[in-house]
Amino acid sequence: MIDIPNSSFPYEGLRVAKRPKGEHLYRVFSMLNRAPLTFFYLSQLAAWTRFEFDLRIDSYEAVNRWFDGPETSLFIAFYVRFIERDHFFYIPDPEKLDATKAFEKYSRGSNVIATPLTIPEPAHKSVEFWNRLKMLSLITQHREKMTKGNLDSFCKFIFFKNITIKDLAGLPEYPDGEAVAYAFELIRQGRFSMCAVASELINLNSIIKLNELGAT
């Protein structure tokens, strides 16, 4: 899946967006979709770090389009296919209530839930955001090696229940941070876990645990 409209979803009524004035341009890689994505807002970048670790999501798209309401326009950030129901995520704006109401009606007509894209706290102050961003950055550096066979072999190689990032980084069999990247990817898949991801920045003494699911 890629970050441009395709035949799998009818984007009728949504206008292609260019980078809004004053906003940044973020280019990332989605391991969930195995495709590059482009964002314009920090809230999209923060959402990407959440989506990639959310086991309830089948796939998602960076829509990057405008919905034109009666008087104003609303930025539509994502189309997310959860296991239970599909969602549109839009950038909320209290000054664009006409567009919000019109978009909610548009979404209901497509049997999709319109959901505002919000951040519980500013992303730059969120420990969890920076930890997940760090993990995803290393994972994508080694993404060509993130095959099921390689990940399964790594699980068998790591027979410890608990291991630190320092120990992983020192494994001669996996140079250049490859072992840490594998461990982070297995965390993303729910097969490994790490305590205090939301409260402590990742460091060499951070402990990664092999879940029972990961051991099978």
C-alpha positions as CSV (number, residue, x, y, z in Angstrom):
1,M,0.0,0.0,0.0
2,I,1.3,3.5,-0.8
3,D,0.6,7.0,0.2
4,I,-1.3,8.0,-2.9
5,P,-4.9,7.3,-4.0
6,N,-5.4,3.9,-5.5
7,S,-8.2,1.8,-6.9
8,S,-8.8,0.1,-3.5
9,F,-10.7,3.1,-2.1
10,P,-12.9,5.7,-3.8
11,Y,-11.5,9.1,-2.9
12,E,-14.4,10.9,-4.4
13,G,-14.9,14.3,-3.0
14,L,-11.4,14.6,-1.5
15,R,-9.0,17.2,-3.0
16,V,-5.3,16.4,-3.3
17,A,-3.3,18.4,-0.7
18,K,0.1,20.0,-1.2
19,R,2.3,20.8,1.8
20,P,0.5,23.5,3.8
21,K,2.4,26.8,4.2
22,G,4.5,26.7,7.3
23,E,4.3,23.0,7.8
24,H,7.1,20.4,7.5
25,L,7.6,17.6,5.1
26,Y,8.1,14.2,6.7
27,R,9.1,11.1,4.7
28,V,9.0,7.8,6.5
29,F,8.7,4.1,5.8
30,S,5.8,2.0,7.0
31,M,6.8,-1.6,8.0
32,L,3.2,-2.4,8.4
33,N,2.4,-1.5,4.8
34,R,6.0,-2.1,3.4
35,A,5.8,1.2,1.6
36,P,7.0,4.9,2.0
37,L,4.7,7.5,3.4
38,T,4.6,11.3,3.3
39,F,3.3,13.5,6.0
40,F,2.8,17.3,6.5
41,Y,1.9,17.5,10.2
42,L,3.7,16.5,13.4
43,S,0.4,14.9,14.5
44,Q,0.7,12.6,11.5
45,L,4.2,11.7,12.4
46,A,3.1,10.9,16.0
47,A,0.2,8.9,14.7
48,W,2.5,6.9,12.5
49,T,4.6,5.8,15.5
50,R,1.4,4.6,17.1
51,F,-0.1,2.9,14.1
52,E,3.0,0.9,13.4
53,F,2.8,-0.7,16.9
54,D,-1.0,-1.2,17.0
55,L,-1.9,-4.9,16.5
56,R,-5.5,-4.0,15.9
57,I,-4.6,-2.4,12.5
58,D,-4.6,-4.4,9.3
59,S,-3.3,-1.6,7.1
60,Y,-3.6,2.2,6.6
61,E,-3.0,4.9,4.1
62,A,-1.7,8.5,4.4
63,V,-4.6,10.2,2.5
64,N,-3.2,13.8,2.5
65,R,-6.3,15.3,1.0
66,W,-8.8,18.2,1.7
67,F,-12.5,17.7,2.3
68,D,-14.2,20.9,1.2
69,G,-17.2,21.8,3.5
70,P,-19.8,24.5,2.9
71,E,-17.4,27.3,4.0
72,T,-14.1,25.8,5.0
73,S,-11.9,22.7,4.3
74,L,-10.7,19.9,6.6
75,F,-7.4,18.1,6.2
76,I,-7.9,14.3,6.0
77,A,-4.7,12.6,7.3
78,F,-5.3,8.8,7.3
79,Y,-7.6,6.0,6.2
80,V,-7.0,3.2,8.7
81,R,-8.4,-0.3,8.4
82,F,-8.8,-1.6,12.0
83,I,-9.9,-5.2,12.5
84,E,-13.3,-4.0,13.8
85,R,-14.0,-1.0,11.6
86,D,-12.4,1.5,9.1
87,H,-11.6,5.0,10.3
88,F,-10.8,8.3,8.6
89,F,-8.5,10.4,10.8
90,Y,-8.7,14.2,10.2
91,I,-6.9,17.2,11.7
92,P,-9.4,18.8,14.0
93,D,-10.0,22.6,13.9
94,P,-12.6,24.3,16.2
95,E,-13.0,27.0,13.5
96,K,-14.1,24.5,10.9
97,L,-17.2,23.0,12.4
98,D,-19.1,23.3,9.1
99,A,-16.5,21.1,7.3
100,T,-16.3,18.7,10.3
101,K,-20.1,18.1,10.3
102,A,-20.1,17.7,6.6
103,F,-17.2,15.3,6.7
104,E,-18.9,13.2,9.4
105,K,-21.9,12.8,7.1
106,Y,-19.6,11.9,4.2
107,S,-17.9,9.3,6.3
108,R,-21.2,7.7,7.5
109,G,-22.2,7.4,3.9
110,S,-19.1,5.3,3.3
111,N,-19.6,3.3,6.5
112,V,-16.4,4.7,8.0
113,I,-15.9,6.4,11.3
114,A,-14.6,10.0,11.2
115,T,-12.1,10.4,14.0
116,P,-10.1,13.5,15.0
117,L,-6.3,13.0,15.0
118,T,-5.2,14.2,18.4
119,I,-2.1,13.8,20.5
120,P,-2.5,13.3,24.3
121,E,0.5,15.6,24.9
122,P,2.9,17.5,22.7
123,A,4.9,14.9,20.8
124,H,8.2,16.5,21.6
125,K,7.5,16.0,25.3
126,S,6.3,12.4,24.9
127,V,8.9,9.7,26.0
128,E,6.9,7.1,24.2
129,F,6.9,9.0,20.9
130,W,10.7,9.4,21.0
131,N,11.2,5.7,21.9
132,R,9.0,4.5,19.1
133,L,10.6,6.9,16.7
134,K,14.0,5.6,17.7
135,M,12.9,2.0,17.2
136,L,11.2,2.6,13.9
137,S,14.3,4.5,12.6
138,L,16.6,1.5,13.4
139,I,14.1,-1.0,12.1
140,T,13.7,0.8,8.7
141,Q,17.5,1.0,8.4
142,H,17.6,-2.8,8.3
143,R,14.2,-3.3,6.7
144,E,15.4,-5.5,3.9
145,K,16.5,-8.1,6.4
146,M,13.2,-8.1,8.3
147,T,11.9,-11.3,6.7
148,K,9.9,-13.9,8.6
149,G,12.7,-16.4,8.2
150,N,15.3,-14.0,9.7
151,L,13.1,-13.0,12.5
152,D,12.2,-16.6,13.4
153,S,15.9,-17.5,13.3
154,F,16.7,-14.6,15.6
155,C,14.1,-15.7,18.1
156,K,15.7,-19.2,18.2
157,F,19.1,-17.6,18.6
158,I,18.0,-15.4,21.5
159,F,17.1,-18.1,24.1
160,F,17.2,-15.8,27.1
161,K,14.0,-14.6,28.6
162,N,15.5,-11.2,29.3
163,I,18.4,-9.4,27.6
164,T,19.6,-5.8,27.5
165,I,20.2,-3.7,24.5
166,K,23.8,-3.5,25.4
167,D,24.1,-7.3,25.2
168,L,22.2,-7.4,21.9
169,A,24.5,-4.7,20.5
170,G,27.5,-6.8,21.4
171,L,26.5,-10.0,19.6
172,P,29.2,-10.7,17.0
173,E,26.7,-12.7,14.9
174,Y,24.7,-9.5,14.3
175,P,26.9,-6.5,13.5
176,D,26.0,-2.9,13.0
177,G,23.0,-2.9,15.3
178,E,21.2,-5.7,13.5
179,A,20.3,-7.6,16.6
180,V,18.8,-4.5,18.2
181,A,16.8,-3.8,15.0
182,Y,15.4,-7.4,15.0
183,A,14.4,-7.0,18.7
184,F,12.7,-3.7,18.0
185,E,10.8,-5.2,15.0
186,L,9.7,-8.1,17.2
187,I,8.5,-5.6,19.8
188,R,6.5,-3.9,17.0
189,Q,5.0,-7.3,16.1
190,G,4.1,-8.1,19.7
191,R,6.5,-11.0,20.0
192,F,9.0,-9.2,22.3
193,S,8.3,-6.5,24.9
194,M,10.1,-3.8,26.8
195,C,9.1,-2.2,30.1
196,A,8.6,1.5,30.7
197,V,8.5,2.5,27.0
198,A,6.1,5.3,27.9
199,S,8.1,6.6,30.9
200,E,11.8,6.0,30.3
201,L,14.0,6.7,27.3
202,I,15.6,3.7,25.7
203,N,19.2,3.2,26.8
204,L,21.8,0.4,26.8
205,N,20.5,-1.0,30.1
206,S,16.9,-1.3,28.8
207,I,15.7,-4.8,29.1
208,I,13.9,-6.6,26.2
209,K,11.7,-9.6,27.1
210,L,10.8,-12.6,25.0
211,N,7.0,-13.1,25.2
212,E,5.5,-16.5,25.2
213,L,4.1,-15.8,21.8
214,G,7.6,-15.0,20.5
215,A,9.0,-18.2,21.9
216,T,6.8,-20.4,19.8
